[in-house]
Amino acid sequence: MKTSQAEHFRLVQSLGEEHIGLEARAQMGDHLDTRVWLRLLACSTQIEQHIRQLLRVHFATSLPRFDYLAQLDRHVDGLRMSILSRNLMVTGGNVTGLTDQLVKDGLVRRTEDPDDRRSWLVSLTKKGRAEFAAMAAEHERWLMEMFAEVPQASKEALYEHLGRLRVHLAQYQAVAEPPAAPKKKRAASR
């Protein structure tokens, strides 16, 4: 058995067929780049699903709400909703809906932007800051538990390599031409 086949067998054996997830798409003959991408995606998805479940069970909240509050926690003076939308990589409509819910729950306040009356600033309330602090502490503890068995040197190396990958991808995307849209075939006339 080749090393990569043996590794795949051990991975499936360790995780179980029901937990292999996105990596099940990969075949031994696939290019390494494809297998790396699927493994990164599988790890990210696995961590995200677990965090979503823990947030729901322990705080009756969602990951988007947590991410929203985390952005505001980093900006004490508040953020324009347009910047918040860009930071969260969601549409303005999604941010508006989340903002409405969080204002109703007393976690966020929305005020007119003094520099631009067409814009709104959102910031955490005292209650929002306190509730987010409790969630953030648990979130950090959950991540530390998930990564506890990974040696420190491995985590540091992984962090460094992923940083290099991010830089490479940003540089690649800056010079890569967007693919041309496929031309639609016209139906033959009768």
Secondary structure, DSSP 8 states (H G I E B T S, - for coil): --HHHHHHHHHHHHH-GGG-GGGGG--TTS-HHHHHHHHHHHHHHHHHHHHHHHHHHHHS--HHHHHHHHHHHT-TT-EEHHHHHHHHT--HHHHHHHHHHHHHTTSEEEEEETTEEEEEEEEE-HHHHHHHHHHHHHHHHHHHHHTTTS-HHHHHHHHHHHHHHHHHHHHHHHHS--------------
